[in-house]
Amino acid sequence: MIDHCIEIMRQATLCRADISLFTLQWSQDSLNPRADFSQAHVCVDFDLINEWASKRRVDASKPGILTHPIYGKIPIDFSTLLSLDLAKNNP
């Protein structure tokens, strides 16, 4: 399950990467420059995205919505699906 979460974060980083420039500022108290994080960024309007997605969502937990390529239409019971996957992988 953690692989899925990491993959989602990877995709989000690659697809929505912030390409805003960070300039460097020299200061008298350091031999190295420091990043200036005060640049403006354009953020995504998450409310707008959620509104758009809500209008187009499909409730996959409703029976008959999904068709398993091997078992056909089955009611969604993730514990059953997990046990089927475990049985398939551990005969």
Secondary structure, 3 states (H helix, E strand, C coil): CHHHHHHHHHHHHHHCCCCCCCEEECCCCCCCCEEECCCCCCCCCHHHHHHHHHHHCCCCCCCCCCEECCCEECCCCHHHHHHHHHHHHCC
